[in-house]
Amino acid sequence: MDFSSPAQIMGYVAFILGVAAFSQRIDWKLKTLIAVECLAYTMHFALLGNPAASLSAGLSAVRMFVSLRTRSRYLAACFLAANVLLGGLLASSWTAVFSIAAGCSGTVAAFFLTGIRLRALLFFATLCWLANNIVSGSIGGTLLETIVAVVNGATMWRLWQEGKRKRAETGVR
């Protein structure tokens, strides 16, 4: 395995963007950085020869950009359908289910959730991407999703602690 191939370099770029994204406590910053990370992931998986994952990452980038402007149920349904239908058509093995599940989870999170709930469902998507990356041979992607899981978990913890502190200060349970 060539650690310095163009495919792996794009994985490393996605890694840097993903860590930056999931350290954000502000939802719009998180979504923007995830969208840019997904663009790098799209190239990464295309270069690795994994078209289902490349498509899912590309749809995820567009989805995140769109979700910054709207919470349309119709658009969410379109992204879900596109992810399942196109991912299924491009799937070359059963392992495509990981990237498809990640894309669908990310869609629900991006359009319908905020705060810790947004990050929790994205955590599940991270685990799906981690499984995909392991079976795809993605070094940068495997590192990315492992670190993203840790960073996202730490960010969720900080947000929970912050909310707990604010509730204690205001006397709200």
LINVENHU-V831600 format. One record per residue. RES is the residue in three letters. SS is DSSP state (2 for helix, 1 for strand, 0 for the rest). PHI is phi in degrees with one decimal (NA if undefined). OMEGA is omega in whole degrees, -180 to 180 (NA if undefined). Layout:
{{RES SS PHI OMEGA} {RES SS PHI OMEGA}}
This chain:
{{MET 0 NA -178} {ASP 0 -90.2 -177} {PHE 0 -72.1 -178} {SER 0 -117.0 178} {SER 0 -69.6 177} {PRO 2 -55.1 179} {ALA 2 -61.4 -179} {GLN 2 -68.7 178} {ILE 2 -61.6 177} {MET 2 -64.0 175} {GLY 2 -64.1 179} {TYR 2 -68.2 177} {VAL 2 -62.0 177} {ALA 2 -59.8 178} {PHE 2 -56.8 -178} {ILE 2 -61.2 -180} {LEU 2 -65.3 -180} {GLY 2 -66.0 178} {VAL 2 -63.5 178} {ALA 2 -62.3 -178} {ALA 2 -61.9 -172} {PHE 2 -79.3 172} {SER 0 -89.0 -179} {GLN 0 -77.3 176} {ARG 0 -101.2 179} {ILE 0 -100.9 -172} {ASP 2 -56.6 -176} {TRP 2 -67.0 177} {LYS 2 -68.8 177} {LEU 2 -57.1 -177} {LYS 2 -64.0 -180} {THR 2 -63.3 180} {LEU 2 -67.8 176} {ILE 2 -63.0 -180} {ALA 2 -59.7 180} {VAL 2 -68.5 175} {GLU 2 -57.5 -179} {CYS 2 -64.4 176} {LEU 2 -63.5 177} {ALA 2 -65.4 178} {TYR 2 -61.6 179} {THR 2 -57.8 178} {MET 2 -65.5 -179} {HIS 2 -55.6 -178} {PHE 2 -71.2 175} {ALA 2 -62.2 180} {LEU 2 -69.0 177} {LEU 2 -82.1 -180} {GLY 0 80.3 179} {ASN 0 -115.2 -174} {PRO 2 -65.0 179} {ALA 2 -65.1 179} {ALA 2 -69.1 178} {SER 2 -62.1 178} {LEU 2 -61.4 -179} {SER 2 -61.0 178} {ALA 2 -66.2 178} {GLY 2 -63.0 176} {LEU 2 -61.9 180} {SER 2 -64.1 178} {ALA 2 -62.3 180} {VAL 2 -61.7 -180} {ARG 2 -57.2 -179} {MET 2 -65.4 177} {PHE 2 -61.4 -179} {VAL 2 -65.0 -177} {SER 2 -68.1 175} {LEU 0 -70.4 -175} {ARG 0 -105.3 -175} {THR 0 -150.3 174} {ARG 0 -120.0 -176} {SER 0 -59.4 176} {ARG 2 -64.4 179} {TYR 2 -62.5 179} {LEU 2 -65.9 177} {ALA 2 -60.2 179} {ALA 2 -62.6 178} {CYS 2 -63.4 179} {PHE 2 -66.1 177} {LEU 2 -62.2 -179} {ALA 2 -62.9 180} {ALA 2 -61.3 -179} {ASN 2 -62.0 -178} {VAL 2 -69.8 -176} {LEU 2 -67.4 -178} {LEU 2 -69.7 177} {GLY 2 -61.1 178} {GLY 2 -64.9 179} {LEU 2 -66.9 -178} {LEU 2 -88.6 -177} {ALA 0 -60.0 177} {SER 0 -105.6 176} {SER 0 -158.1 -180} {TRP 0 -62.4 -177} {THR 0 -68.7 176} {ALA 2 -61.8 179} {VAL 2 -58.2 -180} {PHE 2 -64.3 -179} {SER 2 -70.2 178} {ILE 2 -66.7 178} {ALA 2 -63.4 178} {ALA 2 -63.0 180} {GLY 2 -63.6 180} {CYS 2 -67.1 178} {SER 2 -63.2 179} {GLY 2 -62.9 179} {THR 2 -64.9 178} {VAL 2 -59.9 180} {ALA 2 -61.3 -174} {ALA 2 -65.5 -175} {PHE 2 -90.9 -170} {PHE 2 -122.5 -174} {LEU 0 -120.7 175} {THR 0 -139.8 173} {GLY 2 57.3 -176} {ILE 2 -66.2 179} {ARG 2 -63.3 176} {LEU 2 -57.2 -177} {ARG 2 -69.1 179} {ALA 2 -65.9 179} {LEU 2 -70.8 174} {LEU 2 -66.0 175} {PHE 2 -63.4 176} {PHE 2 -61.7 178} {ALA 2 -60.4 177} {THR 2 -59.6 179} {LEU 2 -63.9 177} {CYS 2 -65.6 178} {TRP 2 -63.7 179} {LEU 2 -60.3 178} {ALA 2 -61.7 178} {ASN 2 -59.6 -176} {ASN 2 -68.4 178} {ILE 2 -64.0 -179} {VAL 2 -73.7 179} {SER 2 -85.6 -177} {GLY 0 79.9 -179} {SER 0 -85.7 -179} {ILE 2 -69.1 180} {GLY 2 -61.0 180} {GLY 2 -66.1 178} {THR 2 -65.5 176} {LEU 2 -61.5 -179} {LEU 2 -56.1 -174} {GLU 2 -67.7 176} {THR 2 -65.1 180} {ILE 2 -67.6 178} {VAL 2 -58.8 178} {ALA 2 -59.5 180} {VAL 2 -67.5 -178} {VAL 2 -64.4 179} {ASN 2 -62.8 177} {GLY 2 -60.5 179} {ALA 2 -65.4 179} {THR 2 -66.6 177} {MET 2 -60.7 179} {TRP 2 -62.3 179} {ARG 2 -62.1 179} {LEU 2 -64.0 179} {TRP 2 -64.1 179} {GLN 2 -62.9 179} {GLU 2 -62.9 178} {GLY 2 -64.2 179} {LYS 2 -62.8 179} {ARG 2 -63.9 180} {LYS 2 -64.9 178} {ARG 2 -64.8 179} {ALA 2 -66.1 -180} {GLU 2 -67.8 -177} {THR 2 -95.8 180} {GLY 0 77.6 179} {VAL 0 -91.4 178} {ARG 0 -93.2 NA}}
